[in-house]
Amino acid sequence: MSHISDLPRSAAATGGALRPFLLRLHFYIGLFVGPFLFIAALTGLLYVLTPQIEDRLYAEALFTDSTGPARTLTEQAEAARAHLDRDLNVSAIRPAPAPGQTTRILFSDLTLGPSENRTVFIDPVTLAIRGDMTTYGTSGILPFRITLDYLHRNLLLGDWGRYYSELAASWLWVTVLGGVALWATGPKRRRPLREMPPAQRRRWIHATVGVTAGIALLFLSVTGLTWSQAAGARIDGLRNVLGWTTPSVSLSLSGEDGAMAHHHHAPDLAAREDRLDQLDAVAAAARAGGIDSPFMEIRLPKPGQAWMVREYDRSWPTQVDTLALAPDTLEITDRADFATFTLIPKLIRWGIDAHIGILFGLPNQILMALVAAALMVTIGYGYAMWWRRRPAVTQPLSAVWMRLSVPARVCSLTLAAAFGWALPMLGLSLIVFLAIDMARWSAARSRS
């Protein structure tokens, strides 16, 4: 976040107006979007560090010391349903993935939010109830991480709050590319870090940390936008046009539209058929059909639809195959195997999982934590630079923009319009930035 008073020197040094324009734009983005980026980085840092915390925090629900043969899935589901204080539909079952772990019985509950389930954790050997809590999404995260997920996504403010994270993701890639361009065209370090004056040292740390983490920050920006409100809809539309959608299975028994998407679908709260007595046969049929991951979820069918059995192991190597099974014969009616996905859906799957730190386990968590910390350090040093050198009167961005050549101005307007349409929060906030800049400059001129 360099100071605008650097503009004349920068312009003279580079012999053009592009660097001063980038400098001013970079300053604006950092000044106004910096808080949103900092909050997103902090909440993201907390989120990726929580799996091990959850294992300790919810150890009683997740693990058991019981040994011996497991009871049938039907018995486990019936025991979980008998535990409830009110009548709820069993929506899915996640059998214990390994000895010493519990089975999850998921219930649809209208009092919970989208993608949330009431989940009963049951000892597969003794049928003892080990826990009863809310879980969220395809990852089945637990209450502690659900809070952090909502905090990262929407600041606990619901759908409107999601625009904060979309604003951060929309500008992050612009900030990174602009910072890299300024670093590449700026003066190089000519003395050891310890001999630099404080202002130059802060500027060097700000630039070096930001550039070092640049590629990872671009990755976080792109993958984060896939979850956003307005920009996410644009991205989904582009994927549909280009045929980059993630394959899904049809649960319709008539061959009509009954497809169920894999990513961010709303919870299915419609009544399901009471077919708990078929659970073990369905699990066996799915295993025979190629579902070989221990992380398996069986979703009960709605009337007139098929069973859905899917893998949810999103680490490396990824196992997220899905089968649809006829409710009477248990024959496979449709399937979506990850190995047959085209490259783009695979990259999207891997990108999302790497973003939340689960693709490569602990190394992935550490990398994402370091990137989040690097972003916070960069923002902190940027604000320190601005605070110590903040101006009384500055030129508006439009005045700096007018120094550009005509082709450069046309190109910048075209890019701003295109990206403003594709990323609506970027476009709206850019208008706000310009309005604030012009109003402040006009007021300062009136006072003087």
N, C-alpha and C positions, 0 to 999 in steps of 0.2 A: 504494500500500500504506500507507494511513494508519494511525496508531496508535490503539489501542482507547481510550486515555485521552481521545480527542476525543469519545467517545460522549455524555457528559452535555451538553457544549456544543452538539453537533450536535442532540441531541434538543430542547434548549431553543430553539435557533435555528429549527428547522423546526416545532416544535410537534407532533411525532409520532415514532413509533418506526421508521418505514420506512427513513429515511436511516441511522440507526445500524445497523440490520440489514444493509443493503446495504454499509455501510462495513466491517462485520465480515466479511461473506462475501467481499467484494473482497480484504480483507487475507488471509484464509485461502487463497483461490485463488492469489493472488500469491506467498505464502510457500511453499506446498507444490508448486504446479504450475509456478512460475516457472522452475526449472532445466530442466524438460522443454521449456517454450516457448522458452527461450533456446537450447538445443541445436538444436531444430527450426528456429529462425530462422537460426542460424549455418550449419548444414548446407545449408539452403535457399538462403542467400545465396551460398555457394560453388558450389552446383549451377547456379544460373541464370547465373553468370559464366563457366562452363566451355566453351561451344561454341567460342568463339574460341581458347581455350587448346588444345582438342583439335585444331582445324585446324592449329595450329602443331606440337603434340606428335606428331601422326600424319600429318604432311604427306606423308611418303614413301608411306604406304599409300593416302591419299585422292586424291592428285593425280599427274599424269604429264605429261611434256613431249612425249610422242609425238604425232605428227600423221599424218593419213591416214585411210583408211576403216577402220571398226571391223570386226573379225572377227565371225562369227556368234555368237549366244548359245550355241549348241550347242558350238562350238569353245571358247568361254570356259569353259563349265561342265566340259567334258572336261579342259581344261588344269588347272583348279582341283582336280578329283578326282585327277588324276595326281600332283599335288603332295603329297597326303596320305600319311602314314605308316601309315595303317590304313583299313579299309573303313568308310565312313560314308555315310549316305543324304543325297543332295542334297534339302533341304527347300524351298528358295526361291532365287530369283535376283532381284537388284535391278540392272537394267542401269544403266550409267553415265548419270547424268541430264544431263550436258553434256560437250562436248569438254574434254579436260584432266582429267577425273575418272575414277575407276576403277569397275569393276563389282564388285558383292559377290555371292559365291556362298556361300549359307548351308547348313551341314550340321547335321543333328540329331545330338547327342552326349549319350549317357546319363550321362556323367561330369559334365556341367554342370548348373547349377541350372534352376529353372523359368523359362521365357521366354528362356533363353540359347541362343545358337547359336555354333558354331565357324564363323567367317567368313573366307573367303579373298578378298583384294582382288587383282584382276587387271587388268592394262593391256589395255583392249579392242582396242588396235591391234596390240601386239606379243605379247600373251598372256604377258607376263612377270608373275611373282608379285610383287606389291608389298607384301603384308602377310598375316599369318595371326594372328588374335586372336579373342577372345570379344566378341560384341555382345549387346545386351539389348533385348528388347521391340519394340514397333511403331516406336519412334523409331530403333532401331538404334544406341543409344548405345555408346560405346567404353569400354575398361577403366577409364580415369581417371574418367569420369563414372559408370560403374557403381558404383565404390566409393563415390562421394559419394551416389549414389542410395540404396544400401543403408544408408549411414550416416544419411541423412535419414529413411529409412523405418523402420529397425529397429536402428540402432546396431550393425550387423554381428552381430546376435544371432539371426537367423532369425525364424521366425513369432512366437515369444514376444516378441521385441524390438519387434515392430510395435505392441504395446500401449502403448509409450511415446509414439509419435506419435499414436495414437488418444486417449490421455489428454490430450495437448496440444491436439489439434483439438477435443475434446469440451468443454474448458473455455474455449477462447479466445473464443468468441462470448459466453459468460456474462461473462467478464472485461471484454470490450469494452463490452457493453451496461451492465453495472454501473458501469464507470468513466465512461461518458457520462452516466448518471443522476446520479452523484455530482458530476460537473463542472457539470451543468446546475442542480443544486440547491444547490451550494456557494457560498461567498463569492467575489465577483469581484475581479479585480486592481484595486487602487486606487492603485498607485504604479508607476513604471518598474521594469523588471526589475533594473537595476543597483542600485537603492535598496532592494531587498528583503533581509531577513535571509536567511542561507544556507538555513535550514529551509524558509522560504516559497518561495525560489527553486527548490529541488529539487522541492517539491510542484507548483509551477506548470509546470516543464519536464515532469515526469512526466505531468501531466494533459493539457497542451497537445499534446505529441507523440502521446500515445495517442489523443486525440480526433481529431486531424488525420488519423491513419492508420486511423481506426476502420472506415470502409466497406471499405477494402482488406483489413483484418484479418478482418472478418466474411466476406468473400469467400473468403479463404484457409481459414478454419475450415470453411465449408460444402463447398468443393471437396475439402479434405483428407479429410473424413469419408467421401467416396465411395470412397476407397481403403482404408479401415480394415477391421479384422477383424470385430468384432461389430457395430458401428454400420453398417458397409458392407453387411452381410447384411440388416439391417433396412431400409436404404435400397433395396437391390435388391428386397426383397419388396414394398415400397410401390410401386416403379416397375412391378413386374409386375401388381399389383392395379389400378393406375391406367392401365395401358397406355402407360407412358412408357419402355418398353425401346427400346434402339437397334436399328433394323432390321439384319438380317443375311441372308446368302445361305445357301441350302441346297445342300450339295455332294452330296446323295444323288441318284443317277440314277433311283431308284425312286419318288421323291416322299415317302419316309418321313423320319423325323427324321434330319437330317444337318446341321442348321444349325451354322454356325461363328460364334461371337460375335466382335465387333470388339475388345472391350476387355478386356485382362488375361486372355486365354486362355492356358492352359498350352501349352508347345511340343508339337507333334505328333511323337512319336517312333516311331510305327508305320511299318512298311515302306512305301515308296512305289514306284510303278511306275517302271521305268527308261525314261522317255520324254524324255530329253534331246534326242533328234533332232527333237522337236516344238516346242521352245522358241520358235524364230523365228516359226513359224506361229501359235502361241498369242499371241505379242506382237502380231502383225499383226491377228489377229482381235479382240483386246482394243482396239486402237486404232480399228479400224472400229466397234466396239461402244460407243465413247464414252469410253474411258480416254485422256484427252488430257494428263494431267500427266506431266512428265518423271520424276517420282518414282513409279515403278511397281514393284510386286513381283509376281512370278509364283510361285505355290506349286504344287509338283508334286502330282498326285492320288494318293491311296491307291487300292488296288484297289477297283473298283466305285464310285468317286466322281469328281467333276468337278474340273477345274482351277479354281483361284481366282486371279484377277488383281485387284489392288487398288491404289489410289492411297494414298500415305502423306504427302502434303504437308499438314501440319496448320497451316500459317501462314495468313495472311489474303490472299485468299479461300481458304477451306478446300476442299481437293480430297481426298476420301476415298471416292470411289465404289468399288464392288466388283462384279465379275462372276463368275459360275460358267459354265464352258465344258465342253461334252461332250467327253470325251477322244478320240472317234473323228471326229466331224463338226465339232467346235469351234463348234457352235452355242451361243448363249447360253441356258442353262437357268434361270438366276435372276439377279437383279440387286438391288442396294441403292444407290440414288443419293442422295447427301447432300441434293440439292435437294428431294427428296420426303419427307425426314424431317419429323416434326412439331416444334413449337417446343421442347419440353422436351429431346428427345435432342440437338437442335442446341445448346441452351444448355449442356447437360452436356459436349458435345464442346468447345465454345469455352471453357467454364470450366476444364476440365482443362488445356487447352493454354495458357491464360493463366496458370494457376497455376505451370506449369513454365517459363514465359517464352518460349514459341515462337510464340504466336499472331500477335504484331505485331513479331517480330524484336527488334532492339536496343532500341527504346523500351520494349517489354514487359520485357526483361531489366533495364533501368535502373529501371523502376517497381518490379518485384518486389524488386530489391536494396535500394532505398530503404525499402520497407515492412519488409523483414526487419531492416534497420539501425534503423528507428524502434522496432520491437518490442524489440530488444536494449537500446536506450537507455532505453526506458520501464521495462523490467525492472531494469536497473542502477540507475536512480534510485529505483525502488520499494524495492529492497533497501537502498540507502543511507539512505532515510527510516526504514525499520524498524530498521536497526542502530543508528542514532543515538538512537532513541527507544523501543527495545525495552523492554517492561514486565517487571516482576518477577512480578506476578500480574494476570491478566486474567479477565474474565468469559467464560464459555463462550458459544458461538454460540446454544445453546438458551436461555440466560437472556435474551439480547437478543431472540430470536425470541418469547419469551413476552410481551414487551411489545407485540407487534402485536395488533391487534384480532382477534376471532374470525374474521370473514370473511377477513381477510388471512392468518391462519394456515392456514385451510382451503384457500385459494387456493394458498399456497406449497407445502403438502403435496401438493396435486393436481398442480401443475406439477412438483415434484420427482419424484413417482412416474411421471408420464408421460415426462419426459425421462430419468429413470433407466432406464426400460424401453427407450426408443428408443436411448439412448446408454449402453450398459451400463458403460463405463469411468467415465462421469460419476457414475452411481448408486453404483457400488462405492466410488469414491474419496470421495464425499460421506459415506458411512457411516464410512470410515476417518478423515476429517477430524473428524467429530463425536466419534468414540471417543477420538482423541488429545486433542482439546480438553477433553473431560470428565475424562479421566484426569489431565491436567496440572493442571487446576483443582482437582480433588479432592486431588491430592498437595500442591499449594501450600497449600490450606486446612489439611491435616493438619500440615504443617510449622509453620504459623503458630499 
